[in-house]
Amino acid sequence: DSDEIPTVFKPYVQIAIDLNILNVTFSLEQGSYDLEPVITAEFNPGENVSRADFAVAATRSSTAQFESNETQAKALPQSEEVLTEQVTEFGLGQNYPNPFN
């Protein structure tokens, strides 16, 4: 169903799915002569969103915490030292599957 998502919104939808803010429906398909199954994911962009689904998505997005795995230290003259942080990788700290914990 990726053709139903406008091109300009696809990166944002992918980020929301990667951060587990929005849910997708997974299915497993395997033909009679296939050696390995194929996993497909559907976003269902045309589906109506219930109040409960919206509340979960809003809670997950508001509690998203981005953490850096690498930091860089930059030294200034002898009297001062400043630690600068460069974000190179993002992670999500959340209480899944119950966002209300």
MMTF fields as JSON, N, C-alpha, C and O atoms, coordinates in Angstrom:
{
  "mmtfVersion": "1.0.0",
  "mmtfProducer": "UNKNOWN",
  "numBonds": 403,
  "numAtoms": 404,
  "numGroups": 101,
  "numChains": 1,
  "numModels": 1,
  "chainsPerModel": [1],
  "groupsPerChain": [101],
  "chainIdList": ["A"],
  "bondAtomList": [4, 2, 8, 6, 12, 10, 16, 14, 20, 18, 24, 22, 28, 26, 32, 30, 36, 34, 40, 38, 44, 42, 48, 46, 52, 50, 56, 54, 60, 58, 64, 62, 68, 66, 72, 70, 76, 74, 80, 78, 84, 82, 88, 86, 92, 90, 96, 94, 100, 98, 104, 102, 108, 106, 112, 110, 116, 114, 120, 118, 124, 122, 128, 126, 132, 130, 136, 134, 140, 138, 144, 142, 148, 146, 152, 150, 156, 154, 160, 158, 164, 162, 168, 166, 172, 170, 176, 174, 180, 178, 184, 182, 188, 186, 192, 190, 196, 194, 200, 198, 204, 202, 208, 206, 212, 210, 216, 214, 220, 218, 224, 222, 228, 226, 232, 230, 236, 234, 240, 238, 244, 242, 248, 246, 252, 250, 256, 254, 260, 258, 264, 262, 268, 266, 272, 270, 276, 274, 280, 278, 284, 282, 288, 286, 292, 290, 296, 294, 300, 298, 304, 302, 308, 306, 312, 310, 316, 314, 320, 318, 324, 322, 328, 326, 332, 330, 336, 334, 340, 338, 344, 342, 348, 346, 352, 350, 356, 354, 360, 358, 364, 362, 368, 366, 372, 370, 376, 374, 380, 378, 384, 382, 388, 386, 392, 390, 396, 394, 400, 398],
  "bondOrderList": [1, 1, 1, 1, 1, 1, 1, 1, 1, 1, 1, 1, 1, 1, 1, 1, 1, 1, 1, 1, 1, 1, 1, 1, 1, 1, 1, 1, 1, 1, 1, 1, 1, 1, 1, 1, 1, 1, 1, 1, 1, 1, 1, 1, 1, 1, 1, 1, 1, 1, 1, 1, 1, 1, 1, 1, 1, 1, 1, 1, 1, 1, 1, 1, 1, 1, 1, 1, 1, 1, 1, 1, 1, 1, 1, 1, 1, 1, 1, 1, 1, 1, 1, 1, 1, 1, 1, 1, 1, 1, 1, 1, 1, 1, 1, 1, 1, 1, 1, 1],
  "groupList": [{"groupName": "ASP", "atomNameList": ["N", "CA", "C", "O"], "elementList": ["N", "C", "C", "O"], "formalChargeList": [0, 0, 0, 0], "bondAtomList": [1, 0, 2, 1, 3, 2], "bondOrderList": [1, 1, 2], "singleLetterCode": "D", "chemCompType": "L-PEPTIDE LINKING"}, {"groupName": "SER", "atomNameList": ["N", "CA", "C", "O"], "elementList": ["N", "C", "C", "O"], "formalChargeList": [0, 0, 0, 0], "bondAtomList": [1, 0, 2, 1, 3, 2], "bondOrderList": [1, 1, 2], "singleLetterCode": "S", "chemCompType": "L-PEPTIDE LINKING"}, {"groupName": "GLU", "atomNameList": ["N", "CA", "C", "O"], "elementList": ["N", "C", "C", "O"], "formalChargeList": [0, 0, 0, 0], "bondAtomList": [1, 0, 2, 1, 3, 2], "bondOrderList": [1, 1, 2], "singleLetterCode": "E", "chemCompType": "L-PEPTIDE LINKING"}, {"groupName": "ILE", "atomNameList": ["N", "CA", "C", "O"], "elementList": ["N", "C", "C", "O"], "formalChargeList": [0, 0, 0, 0], "bondAtomList": [1, 0, 2, 1, 3, 2], "bondOrderList": [1, 1, 2], "singleLetterCode": "I", "chemCompType": "L-PEPTIDE LINKING"}, {"groupName": "PRO", "atomNameList": ["N", "CA", "C", "O"], "elementList": ["N", "C", "C", "O"], "formalChargeList": [0, 0, 0, 0], "bondAtomList": [1, 0, 2, 1, 3, 2], "bondOrderList": [1, 1, 2], "singleLetterCode": "P", "chemCompType": "L-PEPTIDE LINKING"}, {"groupName": "THR", "atomNameList": ["N", "CA", "C", "O"], "elementList": ["N", "C", "C", "O"], "formalChargeList": [0, 0, 0, 0], "bondAtomList": [1, 0, 2, 1, 3, 2], "bondOrderList": [1, 1, 2], "singleLetterCode": "T", "chemCompType": "L-PEPTIDE LINKING"}, {"groupName": "VAL", "atomNameList": ["N", "CA", "C", "O"], "elementList": ["N", "C", "C", "O"], "formalChargeList": [0, 0, 0, 0], "bondAtomList": [1, 0, 2, 1, 3, 2], "bondOrderList": [1, 1, 2], "singleLetterCode": "V", "chemCompType": "L-PEPTIDE LINKING"}, {"groupName": "PHE", "atomNameList": ["N", "CA", "C", "O"], "elementList": ["N", "C", "C", "O"], "formalChargeList": [0, 0, 0, 0], "bondAtomList": [1, 0, 2, 1, 3, 2], "bondOrderList": [1, 1, 2], "singleLetterCode": "F", "chemCompType": "L-PEPTIDE LINKING"}, {"groupName": "LYS", "atomNameList": ["N", "CA", "C", "O"], "elementList": ["N", "C", "C", "O"], "formalChargeList": [0, 0, 0, 0], "bondAtomList": [1, 0, 2, 1, 3, 2], "bondOrderList": [1, 1, 2], "singleLetterCode": "K", "chemCompType": "L-PEPTIDE LINKING"}, {"groupName": "TYR", "atomNameList": ["N", "CA", "C", "O"], "elementList": ["N", "C", "C", "O"], "formalChargeList": [0, 0, 0, 0], "bondAtomList": [1, 0, 2, 1, 3, 2], "bondOrderList": [1, 1, 2], "singleLetterCode": "Y", "chemCompType": "L-PEPTIDE LINKING"}, {"groupName": "GLN", "atomNameList": ["N", "CA", "C", "O"], "elementList": ["N", "C", "C", "O"], "formalChargeList": [0, 0, 0, 0], "bondAtomList": [1, 0, 2, 1, 3, 2], "bondOrderList": [1, 1, 2], "singleLetterCode": "Q", "chemCompType": "L-PEPTIDE LINKING"}, {"groupName": "ALA", "atomNameList": ["N", "CA", "C", "O"], "elementList": ["N", "C", "C", "O"], "formalChargeList": [0, 0, 0, 0], "bondAtomList": [1, 0, 2, 1, 3, 2], "bondOrderList": [1, 1, 2], "singleLetterCode": "A", "chemCompType": "L-PEPTIDE LINKING"}, {"groupName": "LEU", "atomNameList": ["N", "CA", "C", "O"], "elementList": ["N", "C", "C", "O"], "formalChargeList": [0, 0, 0, 0], "bondAtomList": [1, 0, 2, 1, 3, 2], "bondOrderList": [1, 1, 2], "singleLetterCode": "L", "chemCompType": "L-PEPTIDE LINKING"}, {"groupName": "ASN", "atomNameList": ["N", "CA", "C", "O"], "elementList": ["N", "C", "C", "O"], "formalChargeList": [0, 0, 0, 0], "bondAtomList": [1, 0, 2, 1, 3, 2], "bondOrderList": [1, 1, 2], "singleLetterCode": "N", "chemCompType": "L-PEPTIDE LINKING"}, {"groupName": "GLY", "atomNameList": ["N", "CA", "C", "O"], "elementList": ["N", "C", "C", "O"], "formalChargeList": [0, 0, 0, 0], "bondAtomList": [1, 0, 2, 1, 3, 2], "bondOrderList": [1, 1, 2], "singleLetterCode": "G", "chemCompType": "PEPTIDE LINKING"}, {"groupName": "ARG", "atomNameList": ["N", "CA", "C", "O"], "elementList": ["N", "C", "C", "O"], "formalChargeList": [0, 0, 0, 0], "bondAtomList": [1, 0, 2, 1, 3, 2], "bondOrderList": [1, 1, 2], "singleLetterCode": "R", "chemCompType": "L-PEPTIDE LINKING"}],
  "groupTypeList": [0, 1, 0, 2, 3, 4, 5, 6, 7, 8, 4, 9, 6, 10, 3, 11, 3, 0, 12, 13, 3, 12, 13, 6, 5, 7, 1, 12, 2, 10, 14, 1, 9, 0, 12, 2, 4, 6, 3, 5, 11, 2, 7, 13, 4, 14, 2, 13, 6, 1, 15, 11, 0, 7, 11, 6, 11, 11, 5, 15, 1, 1, 5, 11, 10, 7, 2, 1, 13, 2, 5, 10, 11, 8, 11, 12, 4, 10, 1, 2, 2, 6, 12, 5, 2, 10, 6, 5, 2, 7, 14, 12, 14, 10, 13, 9, 4, 13, 4, 7, 13],
  "groupIdList": [1, 2, 3, 4, 5, 6, 7, 8, 9, 10, 11, 12, 13, 14, 15, 16, 17, 18, 19, 20, 21, 22, 23, 24, 25, 26, 27, 28, 29, 30, 31, 32, 33, 34, 35, 36, 37, 38, 39, 40, 41, 42, 43, 44, 45, 46, 47, 48, 49, 50, 51, 52, 53, 54, 55, 56, 57, 58, 59, 60, 61, 62, 63, 64, 65, 66, 67, 68, 69, 70, 71, 72, 73, 74, 75, 76, 77, 78, 79, 80, 81, 82, 83, 84, 85, 86, 87, 88, 89, 90, 91, 92, 93, 94, 95, 96, 97, 98, 99, 100, 101],
  "secStructList": [7, 4, 4, 4, 1, 7, 4, 4, 4, 2, 2, 2, 2, 2, 2, 2, 2, 2, 6, 6, 1, 1, 7, 7, 3, 3, 3, 3, 3, 7, 7, 6, 6, 7, 1, 1, 7, 3, 3, 3, 3, 3, 7, 7, 6, 6, 1, 7, 7, 7, 2, 2, 2, 2, 2, 2, 2, 2, 2, 2, 2, 2, 6, 7, 7, 7, 7, 7, 1, 7, 7, 3, 3, 3, 3, 7, 1, 6, 6, 7, 3, 3, 3, 3, 7, 7, 7, 7, 7, 7, 7, 7, 7, 7, 7, 1, 1, 7, 6, 6, 7],
  "xCoordList": [0.81, 0.0, 0.853, 0.339, 2.143, 3.003, 2.623, 2.956, 1.93, 1.499, 0.369, 0.088, -0.281, -1.358, -0.828, -1.575, 0.452, 1.055, 1.69, 2.49, 1.357, 1.983, 3.509, 4.02, 4.214, 5.675, 6.326, 7.311, 5.795, 6.408, 6.272, 7.06, 5.284, 5.066, 5.738, 5.801, 6.242, 6.823, 7.969, 8.007, 8.913, 9.977, 9.445, 9.953, 8.43, 7.869, 7.114, 7.176, 6.41, 5.707, 6.716, 6.507, 7.818, 8.835, 9.474, 9.715, 9.752, 10.326, 9.347, 9.745, 8.069, 7.059, 6.928, 6.701, 7.068, 7.012, 8.272, 8.193, 9.446, 10.709, 10.748, 11.291, 10.175, 10.159, 8.983, 8.791, 8.197, 7.054, 5.978, 5.266, 5.868, 4.814, 3.51, 2.44, 3.605, 2.443, 2.567, 3.668, 1.435, 1.427, 1.276, 0.672, 1.834, 1.653, 1.124, 1.281, 0.497, -0.025, 0.908, 1.133, 1.45, 2.36, 1.604, 0.69, 1.998, 1.434, 2.547, 3.562, 2.336, 3.318, 2.718, 1.63, 3.428, 2.944, 4.002, 5.186, 3.572, 4.494, 3.759, 2.731, 4.302, 3.724, 4.046, 4.912, 3.359, 3.561, 4.96, 5.422, 5.649, 6.991, 8.078, 9.241, 7.722, 8.712, 9.506, 8.951, 10.815, 11.66, 11.549, 11.646, 11.35, 11.257, 9.987, 9.568, 9.377, 8.18, 8.553, 9.7, 7.572, 7.744, 6.919, 5.721, 7.57, 6.878, 6.499, 7.349, 5.232, 4.765, 4.206, 3.671, 4.341, 3.823, 2.886, 3.19, 1.748, 0.778, 0.544, 0.365, 0.55, 0.353, -1.114, -1.531, -1.899, -3.323, -3.567, -4.222, -3.054, -3.2, -4.628, -4.943, -5.498, -6.873, -7.798, -8.976, -7.284, -8.109, -8.368, -7.476, -9.582, -9.905, -9.181, -9.012, -8.754, -8.023, -8.98, -9.678, -9.011, -9.871, -9.2, -8.007, -9.96, -9.398, -8.319, -7.307, -8.53, -7.547, -6.244, -5.162, -6.338, -5.134, -4.38, -3.152, -5.119, -4.48, -3.81, -2.707, -4.471, -3.895, -2.593, -1.628, -2.558, -1.331, -0.227, 0.906, -0.536, 0.472, 0.982, 2.181, 0.079, 0.492, 1.373, 2.358, 1.031, 1.841, 3.208, 4.22, 3.249, 4.536, 5.419, 6.627, 4.84, 5.658, 6.098, 7.178, 5.29, 5.676, 6.702, 7.412, 6.787, 7.766, 9.009, 9.855, 9.132, 10.312, 11.546, 11.578, 12.539, 13.798, 14.895, 15.12, 15.568, 16.642, 17.953, 18.284, 18.678, 19.923, 21.077, 20.95, 22.194, 23.374, 24.282, 24.477, 24.837, 25.766, 27.209, 28.095, 27.458, 28.82, 28.849, 27.918, 29.899, 30.105, 31.502, 32.407, 31.658, 32.964, 33.331, 32.515, 34.563, 35.061, 35.931, 36.769, 35.719, 36.491, 37.156, 36.477, 38.461, 39.204, 39.421, 39.778, 39.2, 39.468, 40.758, 41.437, 41.116, 42.323, 42.313, 41.265, 43.456, 43.695, 42.622, 42.291, 42.077, 41.15, 39.748, 39.02, 39.355, 37.997, 38.019, 38.912, 37.024, 36.841, 35.35, 34.561, 34.972, 33.572, 33.379, 34.154, 32.345, 32.001, 30.844, 29.761, 31.073, 30.011, 29.544, 30.33, 28.271, 27.68, 27.166, 26.434, 27.558, 27.095, 26.221, 26.671, 24.967, 24.027, 24.277, 24.2, 24.579, 24.838, 23.864, 23.717, 23.201, 22.261, 21.136, 21.363, 19.924, 18.771, 18.204, 18.227, 17.698, 17.004, 15.739, 15.612, 14.832, 13.573, 13.41, 13.356, 13.33, 13.07, 11.592, 11.097, 10.895, 9.463, 9.034, 9.786, 7.827, 7.255, 6.328, 5.113, 6.88, 6.068, 5.701, 6.578, 4.52, 3.413, 2.492, 1.592, 2.672, 1.787, 2.479, 3.387, 2.083, 2.765, 2.408, 2.964, 1.492, 1.049, 1.757, 1.361, 2.775, 3.534, 4.433, 5.15],
  "yCoordList": [-1.2, 0.0, 1.263, 2.349, 1.144, 2.323, 3.295, 4.478, 2.814, 3.708, 4.636, 5.624, 4.338, 5.188, 6.35, 7.277, 6.31, 7.369, 8.381, 7.994, 9.675, 10.681, 10.669, 10.454, 10.897, 10.809, 11.713, 11.318, 12.914, 13.841, 13.367, 13.772, 12.513, 12.043, 10.713, 10.316, 10.014, 8.685, 8.671, 7.769, 9.631, 9.595, 9.754, 9.122, 10.592, 10.812, 9.584, 9.244, 8.932, 7.702, 6.635, 5.912, 6.525, 5.521, 5.784, 4.844, 7.039, 7.374, 7.024, 6.463, 7.345, 7.027, 5.525, 5.068, 4.752, 3.294, 2.776, 1.903, 3.309, 2.875, 3.162, 2.37, 4.288, 4.65, 4.033, 4.291, 3.22, 2.519, 3.485, 3.191, 4.626, 5.573, 5.145, 5.225, 4.693, 4.196, 2.692, 2.155, 2.028, 0.575, 0.17, 0.881, -0.979, -1.586, -2.994, -3.584, -3.521, -4.882, -5.768, -5.516, -6.802, -7.716, -8.96, -9.421, -9.495, -10.762, -11.6, -11.079, -12.88, -13.837, -14.562, -15.131, -14.541, -15.196, -16.176, -15.845, -17.372, -18.355, -19.207, -19.816, -19.236, -20.064, -21.529, -21.852, -22.41, -23.841, -24.313, -25.316, -23.619, -24.049, -23.076, -23.238, -22.077, -21.117, -21.725, -22.411, -21.47, -21.99, -21.149, -21.677, -19.856, -18.964, -18.129, -17.766, -17.823, -16.973, -15.511, -15.105, -14.747, -13.318, -12.587, -12.833, -11.683, -10.89, -9.557, -8.858, -9.211, -7.93, -7.107, -7.648, -5.801, -4.886, -3.899, -3.383, -3.642, -2.695, -1.589, -1.842, -0.366, 0.803, 1.188, 1.762, 0.895, 1.234, 2.736, 3.15, 3.561, 5.007, 5.509, 6.607, 4.738, 5.174, 4.804, 5.161, 4.094, 3.634, 4.769, 5.57, 4.835, 5.836, 5.513, 4.346, 6.555, 6.397, 6.642, 7.656, 5.713, 5.885, 6.824, 7.109, 7.296, 8.16, 7.434, 8.031, 6.15, 5.372, 5.229, 5.366, 4.954, 4.85, 6.173, 6.198, 7.27, 8.579, 8.876, 9.421, 8.52, 8.756, 7.983, 8.511, 6.748, 5.948, 6.567, 6.69, 6.961, 7.561, 8.879, 9.154, 9.696, 10.971, 10.748, 11.461, 9.769, 9.475, 8.947, 9.343, 8.065, 7.522, 8.611, 8.617, 9.534, 10.583, 11.618, 12.193, 11.87, 12.873, 12.341, 13.121, 11.017, 10.446, 9.94, 9.296, 10.223, 9.769, 10.485, 11.712, 9.716, 10.27, 9.845, 8.654, 10.816, 10.52, 10.531, 11.502, 9.444, 9.31, 9.216, 8.615, 9.811, 9.764, 8.637, 8.44, 7.899, 6.827, 7.282, 6.593, 8.418, 8.92, 10.374, 11.132, 10.758, 12.16, 12.561, 11.731, 13.825, 14.353, 15.409, 16.264, 15.347, 16.352, 17.332, 16.943, 18.586, 19.627, 20.478, 21.081, 20.522, 21.262, 22.699, 22.967, 23.618, 25.034, 25.386, 24.48, 26.639, 26.994, 26.404, 25.996, 26.361, 25.688, 25.945, 25.041, 27.15, 27.484, 26.918, 26.731, 26.642, 26.18, 24.901, 24.679, 24.081, 22.901, 22.722, 22.759, 22.532, 22.383, 20.992, 20.544, 20.326, 19.016, 19.212, 19.641, 18.9, 19.012, 17.624, 16.676, 17.51, 16.219, 16.248, 17.156, 15.249, 15.13, 13.895, 12.781, 14.098, 12.986, 12.247, 12.833, 10.953, 10.158, 9.003, 8.461, 8.618, 7.51, 7.779, 8.299, 7.421, 7.679, 6.377, 5.354, 6.412, 5.282, 5.805, 7.01, 4.95, 5.379, 4.689, 3.461, 5.464, 4.897, 5.031, 6.144, 3.945, 3.995, 2.752, 1.784, 2.792, 1.656, 0.919, 1.111, 0.082, -0.641, -1.99, -2.6, -2.513, -2.022, -1.068, -0.506, -0.856, 0.037, 1.374, 1.467, 2.426, 3.707, 4.482, 5.554, 3.963, 4.708, 4.284, 4.719, 3.464, 3.061, 4.176, 4.033],
  "zCoordList": [0.0, 0.0, 0.0, 0.27, -0.296, -0.308, -1.42, -1.344, -2.448, -3.515, -3.071, -3.749, -1.952, -1.433, -0.596, -0.286, -0.227, 0.585, -0.361, -1.212, -0.238, -1.1, -0.935, 0.164, -2.02, -2.038, -0.998, -0.375, -0.798, 0.152, 1.594, 2.449, 1.879, 3.244, 3.549, 4.713, 2.539, 2.751, 3.761, 4.599, 3.727, 4.74, 6.162, 7.088, 6.34, 7.669, 8.172, 9.353, 7.272, 7.643, 8.032, 9.007, 7.278, 7.587, 8.943, 9.7, 9.263, 10.573, 11.68, 12.701, 11.495, 12.513, 12.71, 13.83, 11.641, 11.764, 12.443, 13.307, 12.058, 12.665, 14.158, 14.928, 14.574, 15.992, 16.731, 17.919, 16.038, 16.623, 17.12, 18.08, 16.467, 16.806, 16.138, 16.741, 14.899, 14.169, 13.991, 13.873, 13.974, 13.835, 12.376, 11.573, 12.056, 10.745, 10.948, 12.017, 9.912, 9.949, 9.134, 7.95, 9.764, 9.083, 8.649, 9.333, 7.503, 7.048, 6.438, 5.975, 6.451, 5.962, 4.765, 4.857, 3.647, 2.439, 1.948, 1.889, 1.599, 1.058, 0.035, 0.331, -1.162, -2.211, -1.972, -1.158, -2.672, -2.438, -2.803, -2.26, -3.707, -4.098, -3.648, -4.02, -2.86, -2.363, -1.223, -0.365, -1.215, -0.142, 1.123, 2.23, 0.967, 2.122, 2.02, 0.921, 3.155, 3.128, 2.881, 3.067, 2.466, 2.242, 3.29, 3.434, 4.023, 5.038, 4.412, 3.859, 4.499, 3.986, 5.139, 6.107, 5.017, 6.033, 5.352, 4.277, 5.981, 5.443, 6.459, 7.651, 5.964, 6.812, 6.9, 7.906, 5.892, 5.812, 5.969, 6.926, 5.047, 5.194, 5.029, 5.488, 4.387, 4.196, 5.335, 5.316, 6.328, 7.446, 8.435, 8.715, 8.958, 9.975, 11.269, 11.622, 11.976, 13.23, 14.387, 14.42, 15.333, 16.505, 17.505, 17.393, 18.468, 19.51, 20.295, 20.662, 20.555, 21.311, 20.527, 21.098, 19.22, 18.39, 18.349, 18.424, 18.23, 18.216, 19.55, 19.583, 20.652, 21.979, 22.153, 22.707, 21.689, 21.791, 20.941, 21.406, 19.703, 18.828, 19.403, 19.353, 19.949, 20.537, 21.753, 21.943, 22.577, 23.761, 23.362, 23.941, 22.387, 21.94, 21.355, 21.595, 20.59, 19.983, 21.004, 20.866, 22.024, 23.016, 24.004, 24.638, 24.144, 25.075, 24.363, 24.983, 23.06, 22.311, 22.838, 22.928, 23.177, 23.669, 22.71, 22.492, 22.146, 21.219, 21.997, 22.677, 21.881, 22.618, 21.636, 20.57, 21.999, 21.158, 21.613, 22.813, 20.667, 20.991, 20.933, 21.439, 20.332, 20.237, 20.683, 20.407, 21.362, 21.713, 21.284, 21.197, 21.022, 20.663, 21.683, 22.028, 22.166, 23.102, 22.335, 21.521, 22.605, 21.94, 23.015, 23.846, 22.996, 24.023, 23.581, 22.433, 24.511, 24.309, 25.046, 25.53, 25.147, 25.903, 27.308, 27.808, 27.927, 29.198, 30.253, 31.019, 30.309, 31.388, 31.183, 32.158, 29.949, 29.689, 28.859, 28.042, 29.092, 28.261, 28.028, 28.972, 26.799, 26.443, 25.857, 25.012, 26.315, 25.771, 24.805, 25.202, 23.549, 22.555, 22.194, 22.169, 21.916, 21.595, 20.165, 19.77, 19.403, 18.027, 17.924, 18.188, 17.538, 17.448, 16.143, 15.063, 16.247, 15.049, 14.9, 13.805, 15.969, 15.896, 16.88, 17.972, 16.485, 17.324, 17.865, 17.18, 19.086, 19.681, 20.342, 20.56, 20.652, 21.249, 22.582, 22.645, 23.654, 24.967, 25.268, 25.449, 25.323, 25.581, 26.332, 26.444, 26.84, 27.555, 26.613, 26.663, 25.758, 24.782, 25.351, 25.963, 25.218, 24.415, 25.151, 24.527, 26.455, 27.191, 27.383, 28.209, 26.646, 26.751, 28.011, 28.247, 28.826, 29.998, 31.274, 32.356, 31.191, 32.395, 32.84, 33.831]
}
